[in-house]
Amino acid sequence: MAEALVDVLWFIDGSEDEQMDQDDAVKVMEGVAHVVNTLSRDQQQELIALLGEMAAAETNPARREFLEEFPEGFGLIDDAS
């Protein structure tokens, strides 16, 4: 499930204006951030660990960076961590 979520968000993040309305893209990203923030702390930690494993295995540098930045970008960790 996490891989499917990342695939969708990766597509949205990389979409040009003519591919997707940017206001809609922001709404989707904010909606995901809200959902992941409603997860229990244990679930959030599990997702962070899974994203780390996915990033470590990723061969595309841009996608690896997206995976590495996901926890902070979606509010799973704050920038002070």
HELIX and SHEET records of a PDB file:
HELIX    1   1 ALA A    2  GLY A   14  1                                  13    
HELIX    2   2 GLN A   22  ASN A   37  1                                  16    
HELIX    3   3 ARG A   41  ALA A   57  1                                  17    
HELIX    4   4 PRO A   61  GLY A   73  1                                  13    
END                                                                             
